[in-house]
Structure formats: C-alpha cells, structure tokens
Amino acid sequence: MRNGTHADEAEGVPDDLGDPIAELRDFEEDASHGFLGRVLSALHRRSLVGQMATLAWTASAQAFFEFLGMIFSLFTPGDLGPNDPEKEDRNSG
C-alpha cells in the first residue's frame, strides 16, 4: 500500500476479465482493481490449498505402496542381483 491507496494490490489483476455477467452489465460503476485483486488472490489461495491437499494424499499413498512393495519383495523368490550364487552355478556348469 503506497501513499494510502490500494493500487499496489491490483498488480496481479489481468486486463481482460472476459464478458460481464448479464445481470451486472447495466451497472454504471466498474469494480475497483483492489477488489478484483483481493477476489483473485482468495481464489488462488483456495486453489493452492486444494493442490497441496492432493499432493499430500498422493505422496503418502505412493510412499505406502512403495513400502508395501518392499515388504512383498522380501517374500517373493526371484533374482537377487549380480551376486546371486544360484545364478553363478547355472552359468558355470
């Protein structure tokens, strides 16, 4: 807020907001840029919170399935890597 005005709050407001709502088209006064900036920042804030909640659930679910896969891999027979003694026996003779 510079010099007692709210002009700095409207820096993130786009110039073209699209067509006006039909019922509000006949009003003489336009909404101030400060109001539009506050509305848009509130919308962005809510969108960010939703994305972070989705990320938290997705990351925790992926970590759970990764740990579950590690537990199941302990009980499944299979290739144990390049130092597997059974693999050396098959190749040598």
WOGI-V236739 format. One record per residue. N is the residue number from 0. RES is the residue in three letters. SS is DSSP state (hx for helix, st for strand, lp for the rest). OMEGA is omega in whole degrees, 0 to 359 (NA if undefined). BURIAL is + if it has 24 or more other C-alpha atoms within 12 Angstrom, else -. Layout:
n	res	ss	omega	burial
N	RES	SS	OMEGA	BURIAL
N	RES	SS	OMEGA	BURIAL
This chain:
n	res	ss	omega	burial
0	MET	lp	183	-
1	ARG	lp	177	-
2	ASN	lp	175	-
3	GLY	lp	179	-
4	THR	lp	178	-
5	HIS	lp	183	-
6	ALA	hx	182	-
7	ASP	hx	180	-
8	GLU	hx	186	-
9	ALA	hx	183	-
10	GLU	lp	182	-
11	GLY	lp	182	-
12	VAL	lp	178	-
13	PRO	lp	181	-
14	ASP	lp	182	-
15	ASP	lp	180	-
16	LEU	lp	179	-
17	GLY	lp	180	-
18	ASP	lp	179	-
19	PRO	lp	176	-
20	ILE	lp	187	-
21	ALA	hx	182	-
22	GLU	hx	183	-
23	LEU	hx	184	-
24	ARG	lp	186	-
25	ASP	lp	178	-
26	PHE	lp	183	-
27	GLU	lp	186	-
28	GLU	lp	175	-
29	ASP	lp	176	-
30	ALA	lp	181	-
31	SER	lp	179	-
32	HIS	hx	178	+
33	GLY	hx	178	-
34	PHE	hx	180	-
35	LEU	hx	178	+
36	GLY	hx	179	+
37	ARG	hx	179	-
38	VAL	hx	180	-
39	LEU	hx	179	-
40	SER	hx	176	-
41	ALA	hx	177	-
42	LEU	hx	179	-
43	HIS	hx	179	-
44	ARG	hx	179	-
45	ARG	hx	178	-
46	SER	hx	179	-
47	LEU	hx	179	-
48	VAL	hx	178	-
49	GLY	hx	179	-
50	GLN	hx	179	-
51	MET	hx	177	-
52	ALA	hx	177	-
53	THR	hx	178	-
54	LEU	hx	181	-
55	ALA	hx	179	-
56	TRP	hx	182	-
57	THR	hx	181	-
58	ALA	hx	180	-
59	SER	hx	178	-
60	ALA	hx	179	-
61	GLN	hx	178	-
62	ALA	hx	179	-
63	PHE	hx	181	-
64	PHE	hx	176	-
65	GLU	hx	177	-
66	PHE	hx	177	-
67	LEU	hx	177	-
68	GLY	hx	177	-
69	MET	hx	179	-
70	ILE	hx	179	-
71	PHE	hx	180	-
72	SER	hx	176	-
73	LEU	hx	185	-
74	PHE	hx	180	-
75	THR	lp	177	-
76	PRO	lp	180	-
77	GLY	lp	181	-
78	ASP	lp	181	-
79	LEU	lp	178	-
80	GLY	lp	183	-
81	PRO	lp	181	-
82	ASN	lp	181	-
83	ASP	lp	182	-
84	PRO	hx	179	-
85	GLU	hx	179	-
86	LYS	hx	179	-
87	GLU	hx	179	-
88	ASP	hx	181	-
89	ARG	hx	182	-
90	ASN	hx	186	-
91	SER	hx	188	-
92	GLY	lp	NA	-
